[in-house]
Structure formats: structure tokens, C-alpha cells
Amino acid sequence: MKAILYIGHGTRSKKGAEEAKAFIQRVIKRVDFPIQEISFLELTHPLIKEGFQLCVERGATEITVIPLFLLAAGHIKQDIPHALSSLKVKYPHIEVDVKDPFGVQGTILDGIAELVHSTAGDLEPEDRILIVGRGSSDPVVHEDFARITSGISERLGIRHVFVCYMAAAEPRLREGLEMISEGAAGRVLVVPYLLFSGLLTAEVNQEVRKRQKEGQQILHTGPLSGHPVIEDIVVRRALGK
């Protein structure tokens, strides 16, 4: 019997964990599959081992693993395969198929452009966009963000589109905000390139609110799962499309 195991990142934020679980439950309702389970890489239960075992207990003989990750950084290349390796040994009769992360997709960039417009309305050429990534030392991720910034610039007609990171890469959030704000004649629109709310988005919110109180014209879109395109992508993956 076939099963789907969804893997989210996990967070210490209760709001973020509830948001991620609610998102996956919406996906589950749209996918006609006999066995579907939720799991997380870290910090939030059920963990991968627990979700996998639930699939097996429910009679799964084939498990499709769908990582809810935007880009192929260390979690995709190392952490998830490591977590699954011992389970494959323990359950050698289970066929496991791990899907790729979302990657840089035109539909996601279109969704981001719509999130920006729904947050800020019509844009002016002097407005600026700051994309905030989780952060990684993987050079492929930096190449991905170069494609993301150029794609957003083209879609919104905004020349100043920069990227910064929350950890593991430079520039960091505060430096990125300083860089994009210097000499800005229009608004600054911050786009957290993160799926769900959590401690990282809370930090972004805090920095944006601080600057708003200081009089800066600055807004942020919130996490990407606020746009239905993300849910549609996961549904298509689950259905094998």
C-alpha cells in the first residue's frame, strides 16, 4: 500500500508549528491517498522516525517522502537522507521515494510578486525589495538566490532587489536592511523567503516594526505559504505531477 510522508523543517515557535501542520492538513484533504502522515526534521513532533513508523503501522509498503523545503541546502542533501537511512535498514521491505525540494520555480516567483502587490499595492520604480533567506554556505543556494532576485526584479519592474540571510551567509538581516535602506527614495518591501512563521520570521517582523516606528516606509509580506501557489505545488508533488 502506498503512503505519503510530508517532512517540514520544524520550529520552536508554537504558532509556526501549528501553521505548518494546518498547511499539511489542507494538502492531505486535497490528495486522495490511503495513508498520509506529517513529520518534521527537528524541534517539532512527530519527527521523521515517528511519521515513518506510523506509515508502516498503517500498512504502507511504499512511502513517497515529500520535503517541504524551498531549496536544496544541507537539510535536503544531508540531514533528511541521514534520518531516512536507518529507517531503510530497519524496514528493508519498504520502498522509499524521496522527492526534490521545490527549487526555483516561475510559479513561486509569480506568487511572490502577487504577495508584494497584495501587501504594498502598486509599486513605484524607486521602491526596493529585500529578500531574506534562511542562509546556507552551499554555493548552489547562492546561485539560486541570484536567480530569485533577478526573477523578482523582472516581474515587479524594480531595479533594486537585494538578498540577505538570517544565518550562515552574508550579508545578515540587519546589514541587508541598512544596505537597501541607504539612499532609498521609495518604500522598502521585505520578503522572507521562508515557508512558515517561526523564530526567523519573528526576527524579521521585529526589525521591520522597529524601522516603521523610526519613520521608515518599510513593509513585509510574511512567509510564502501565505500564497496558495505553495499548497498547489505540494499537492502536485503528492499526486506525482
C-alpha positions as CSV (number, residue, x, y, z in Angstrom):
1,M,0.0,0.0,0.0
2,K,1.2,3.5,-0.9
3,A,1.8,6.2,1.6
4,I,3.0,9.8,1.6
5,L,5.2,11.2,4.4
6,Y,5.4,15.0,4.5
7,I,8.6,16.5,6.1
8,G,8.6,20.0,7.4
9,H,11.6,21.8,9.0
10,G,10.2,22.1,12.5
11,T,10.4,25.1,14.8
12,R,10.4,26.1,18.5
13,S,7.6,28.5,17.6
14,K,4.1,27.1,18.6
15,K,2.5,29.4,16.1
16,G,4.9,28.2,13.3
17,A,4.3,24.6,14.2
18,E,0.6,25.0,14.1
19,E,0.8,26.9,10.9
20,A,2.8,24.1,9.2
21,K,0.5,21.4,10.5
22,A,-2.6,23.2,9.3
23,F,-0.9,23.7,5.9
24,I,-0.2,20.0,5.5
25,Q,-3.7,19.0,6.7
26,R,-5.1,21.2,3.9
27,V,-2.9,19.4,1.4
28,I,-3.9,16.0,2.8
29,K,-7.6,16.8,2.2
30,R,-6.8,17.5,-1.4
31,V,-4.9,14.3,-2.0
32,D,-6.7,11.0,-2.4
33,F,-4.1,8.7,-0.9
34,P,-4.8,5.9,1.6
35,I,-2.0,6.8,4.0
36,Q,-0.6,10.2,4.6
37,E,1.4,11.3,7.7
38,I,3.0,14.5,8.9
39,S,6.6,14.7,10.3
40,F,9.4,17.2,11.0
41,L,13.1,17.2,10.7
42,E,13.7,18.7,14.1
43,L,12.1,20.6,17.0
44,T,8.5,19.7,16.3
45,H,6.8,16.3,16.8
46,P,6.1,14.0,15.1
47,L,9.7,13.6,13.9
48,I,10.6,11.8,10.7
49,K,11.1,8.5,12.6
50,E,7.7,8.7,14.2
51,G,5.9,9.7,11.0
52,F,7.7,6.9,9.0
53,Q,6.7,4.3,11.6
54,L,3.1,5.5,11.6
55,C,3.0,4.9,7.8
56,V,4.4,1.3,8.3
57,E,1.9,0.6,11.1
58,R,-0.9,1.6,8.8
59,G,0.2,-0.9,6.2
60,A,2.5,1.1,3.9
61,T,4.7,-0.9,1.6
62,E,5.8,2.2,-0.5
63,I,6.4,5.6,1.0
64,T,6.8,8.8,-1.0
65,V,8.7,11.4,1.0
66,I,7.8,15.0,0.2
67,P,10.2,17.5,1.8
68,L,8.6,20.9,2.4
69,F,11.8,22.8,1.7
70,L,12.3,25.6,-0.8
71,L,15.9,25.0,-1.8
72,A,18.4,22.1,-1.8
73,A,20.7,23.1,1.1
74,G,22.2,20.9,3.8
75,H,18.9,19.6,5.2
76,I,18.0,18.1,1.8
77,K,21.4,16.9,0.9
78,Q,22.5,15.5,4.3
79,D,20.0,15.7,7.2
80,I,16.9,14.1,5.7
81,P,18.9,11.3,3.9
82,H,20.6,10.6,7.2
83,A,17.3,10.4,9.1
84,L,15.9,8.1,6.5
85,S,18.9,5.8,6.2
86,S,18.4,4.0,9.5
87,L,14.7,3.6,8.7
88,K,15.5,2.0,5.4
89,V,17.8,-0.5,7.2
90,K,15.1,-1.2,9.8
91,Y,12.4,-1.6,7.2
92,P,14.2,-3.1,4.1
93,H,10.9,-4.2,2.6
94,I,9.6,-0.6,2.3
95,E,10.2,1.2,-1.0
96,V,11.2,4.8,-0.3
97,D,11.0,7.5,-3.0
98,V,12.2,11.0,-1.9
99,K,11.0,13.9,-3.9
100,D,13.2,17.0,-4.6
101,P,12.7,20.4,-2.8
102,F,10.7,23.0,-4.6
103,G,13.7,24.7,-6.3
104,V,13.5,28.0,-8.1
105,Q,10.1,27.9,-10.0
106,G,8.5,30.6,-12.0
107,T,5.2,29.9,-10.3
108,I,6.7,30.7,-6.9
109,L,8.3,33.9,-8.2
110,D,4.9,34.8,-9.7
111,G,3.3,34.1,-6.2
112,I,5.9,36.3,-4.5
113,A,5.2,39.2,-6.9
114,E,1.5,38.8,-6.1
115,L,2.3,38.8,-2.3
116,V,4.2,42.0,-2.8
117,H,1.4,43.7,-4.6
118,S,-1.2,42.5,-2.1
119,T,1.0,43.9,0.7
120,A,2.0,47.2,-0.9
121,G,-0.4,47.8,-3.8
122,D,1.1,49.4,-6.9
123,L,4.8,49.8,-6.9
124,E,6.9,52.8,-8.0
125,P,10.3,52.4,-9.7
126,E,12.1,53.8,-6.7
127,D,10.7,51.2,-4.4
128,R,13.2,48.4,-3.3
129,I,12.8,44.8,-2.4
130,L,14.8,42.9,0.2
131,I,14.6,39.1,0.0
132,V,15.5,37.3,3.3
133,G,16.8,33.8,3.0
134,R,17.3,31.3,5.8
135,G,21.0,31.1,4.9
136,S,23.5,28.4,3.8
137,S,27.1,28.0,3.0
138,D,26.2,26.0,-0.1
139,P,27.2,27.9,-3.2
140,V,24.3,26.4,-5.2
141,V,21.9,28.1,-2.8
142,H,23.6,31.4,-3.5
143,E,23.2,30.8,-7.2
144,D,19.5,30.1,-6.6
145,F,19.1,33.4,-4.8
146,A,20.7,35.2,-7.7
147,R,18.1,33.7,-10.0
148,I,15.3,34.6,-7.5
149,T,16.4,38.2,-7.2
150,S,16.6,38.6,-11.0
151,G,13.2,36.9,-11.5
152,I,11.5,39.2,-8.9
153,S,13.1,42.2,-10.4
154,E,11.8,41.4,-13.8
155,R,8.3,40.6,-12.6
156,L,7.9,43.7,-10.5
157,G,9.9,46.1,-12.6
158,I,12.0,47.1,-9.7
159,R,15.7,47.6,-10.2
160,H,16.9,47.4,-6.6
161,V,16.3,43.8,-5.4
162,F,18.8,42.6,-2.9
163,V,19.1,39.4,-0.8
164,C,20.3,38.9,2.8
165,Y,20.3,35.9,5.1
166,M,19.4,35.0,8.7
167,A,22.4,32.8,9.3
168,A,25.4,31.0,7.7
169,A,25.9,33.6,4.9
170,E,26.5,37.4,4.4
171,P,25.0,39.9,4.5
172,R,22.9,39.2,7.6
173,L,19.4,40.7,8.1
174,R,20.4,44.0,9.8
175,E,23.2,44.6,7.4
176,G,20.9,43.9,4.5
177,L,18.3,46.3,5.8
178,E,21.0,49.0,6.2
179,M,22.3,48.4,2.7
180,I,18.9,48.5,1.0
181,S,17.7,51.5,3.0
182,E,20.7,53.7,2.3
183,G,19.6,56.4,-0.1
184,A,16.2,54.9,-0.7
185,A,13.7,57.3,-2.2
186,G,10.8,55.0,-2.0
187,R,9.5,52.1,0.1
188,V,11.4,49.1,1.2
189,L,9.5,45.8,0.9
190,V,10.9,42.8,2.8
191,V,10.1,39.3,1.5
192,P,11.0,36.5,3.9
193,Y,11.9,33.5,1.6
194,L,10.6,31.2,4.3
195,L,7.6,28.8,4.1
196,F,6.1,29.3,7.5
197,S,6.1,31.6,10.6
198,G,8.7,30.9,13.3
199,L,11.5,32.5,15.2
200,L,13.2,33.7,12.0
201,T,10.1,35.5,10.7
202,A,9.5,36.9,14.2
203,E,13.0,38.4,14.0
204,V,12.2,39.9,10.6
205,N,8.9,41.3,12.0
206,Q,10.7,42.9,14.9
207,E,13.3,44.6,12.7
208,V,10.6,45.9,10.3
209,R,8.4,47.2,13.2
210,K,11.4,48.9,14.7
211,R,12.1,50.8,11.5
212,Q,8.5,51.6,11.0
213,K,8.5,53.3,14.4
214,E,11.5,55.3,13.3
215,G,9.5,56.6,10.4
216,Q,10.9,54.4,7.5
217,Q,8.5,53.4,4.8
218,I,9.0,49.6,5.1
219,L,6.6,46.7,4.8
220,H,7.0,42.9,4.8
221,T,4.9,40.2,3.0
222,G,5.0,37.5,5.6
223,P,6.0,33.8,4.8
224,L,5.5,32.3,1.4
225,S,2.8,29.9,2.5
226,G,0.5,32.9,2.6
227,H,0.1,32.4,-1.2
228,P,-1.9,29.4,-2.5
229,V,0.7,28.5,-5.1
230,I,2.8,26.8,-2.4
231,E,-0.1,24.5,-1.4
232,D,-0.7,23.7,-5.1
233,I,3.0,22.7,-5.6
234,V,2.8,20.3,-2.7
235,V,-0.4,18.8,-4.0
236,R,1.1,18.2,-7.4
237,R,4.1,16.5,-5.9
238,A,1.9,14.3,-3.8
239,L,-0.1,13.3,-6.9
240,G,3.1,12.7,-8.9
241,K,2.5,15.5,-11.3
